[in-house]
Amino acid sequence: MKKDQLFGRVSDEEAARIADEYPTGDIKHRDRIFREIERRVEDTSASVDEVSGVESYRSRIWGKVLSAAAVFVLVAGAAAGGGYLLLRNGRAGVPVAEFSEISSSVTEVETTEEDTTEEDTTEEQLTKEDLIAKIKNRDYDAYDQLSIKYHTTVNSGASCEHSEARRDRITGNESLIKVWTHTAEYYKDLDDEIIAESGGIDKLAETITKNEMFMYKDLYICVYSDTSSPGPDQYEAFDRSRCDFDKPNIFCDLYSEYIINDDLDNFEVQDITTNVEFIGRDCTQLVMTSDYVLPPAYKDAPITDPSPAKDVTGQGVQKQTLTLTVDNETGFILAAKLVYGENYEEFTVEEILFNEDAALPEDAGYIKNRIAGCIPNCEETAAYDLSQLDE
Amino acid sequence: MTDSEITELMKNSPQQGHRALFDEYYSYVYAISVNILRGPASQEDIEECVIDAFASVIKKFDISSVTALKPFIGTVAKNKAISMRRSLTAKAGIIISIDSEEFREPASDECIDRNAENSVMTELLLQRIKELGEPDSTIIIQKYFYERNAKEIGRMIGMKHATVRMRCARAVKKLRSLLEDSDKEE
């Protein structure tokens, strides 16, 4: 007797009766489904609650919380992956409120100085608003499957992160693979002793650090590997609800998301180029500028300076230029380059695939195989129940 | 918990209300979804449908307009499942017309007769499954209606999956015999 031969389609009443007499799903399974329902409801509530005018604004808070979580995981798992920490910390000297204050002051002056006709300004403003709204209204949930391969370069090219994020909304599984490399320049300020212990700067520069994160059902599993460390790779496992890399989805850790959530409102659009083709997609390019308030140390001011952010003389303010390449269809940022002083940071999507074309998150078989040769990084991981990989 | 208690809870404490609604109707929504999605859908697809249905019910829930929760939830779940089935069959290259009987309410006398016949058969089948006694009836329903595997069933009823397989094989044999007896009686 085959299982599909016993029951055909039954009526709703019969289905209700079966549900009453034979309830399904264990508590753990139900809890996981309920958490996912709550997550989706909250996602919607957040986007509805924060509507301002015709544009919906996403909360900035989760981005900041995530940064903290990302720092924790990276420090715990991959010391040599610190390049990305610099991405987050290197320009974090000024609180957002102070940043906005300076930015709006300067914008006000610039607007007054611009001697454009009202008609021209209105037309340009509409285009800018449309584009910014498109970016802010991007929706990763519009695709059942989505995979994005990208790289992020920080420290003016000294640190590079190659990543691939995959999401399958049908199964709920996601994965994020990150590989970091650094040039010799990145290590030049390390203590001589550490450099010597590591076999020299060139040896350090050959180091490849990798975090492979799998969000599979209720599990979060991360495999840490580092070519400079002898011995087997390590893995960590804990409950997925404790992981922040997939809140609200795996794409929250893209450099472009930090720009949108933390910085975009501080920039003023200066130039728009339409009909730009990038990785085979129709895009629009925006050049934006902003003024970044340097921390006191950078302008030779006393560290005790009580109000560095109010210094609008120009000595403590640095011009930043942000160039964004925005996908016309989705509103996703496919490329971003931030130039400040002599430094730059760059984010480039190499491949973006949708639905049936998308690369799917790794399955249980792959994950089991991947951790088979690894050692758990702590007792808690060693004791963690991974039976979901066998289901 | 009654519908009015759930409604009241959703009004005063939404999160607790959501949980109460979920606990009360999870099996029902799951059964409705399985019933429509059985065949082209995986376990994950069915779960996705259940999640989607509940999220939709909670988001669109209007206390003033919904008096009975069960029909409201059942309709949302059914629509979600039909929509997903269409999507899955389209992906698999199976073309099912929207006029197909699969998606259509019974319109002709013939359909009504056939449905009534099916209903009698399902009633008989459920009756015989019940006669198997526990845990065999649960094993059969979980395996053949909900399409769960032995490991999942084992976890639900606290039994080793090898034992579930063995009991399931015996229960199917017994069920076949009970159904044959029913045929003879008729």
Interface residues (C-beta under 8 A of the other chain):
Chain A: M1 K3 D4 L6 F7 G8 R9 V10 S11 D12 E14 A15 A16 R17 I18 A19 D20 E21 Y22 P23 T24 G25 D26 R30 I33 F34 E36 I37 E38 R40 V41 T44 R169 I170 T171 G172 E356 D390 E391
Chain B: Q15 H18 R19 F22 D23 Y26 S27 Y28 Y30 A31 I32 V34 N35 I36 R38 G39 E44 D45 E47 E48 V50 I51 F54 A55 I58 K59 K70 G74 K78 K91 E102 N115 N118 S119 T122 E123 L125 L126 K130 S137 T138 I140 I141 Q142 K143 Y144 F145 Y146 E147 R148 N149 K151 E152 R155 M156 V172 R176
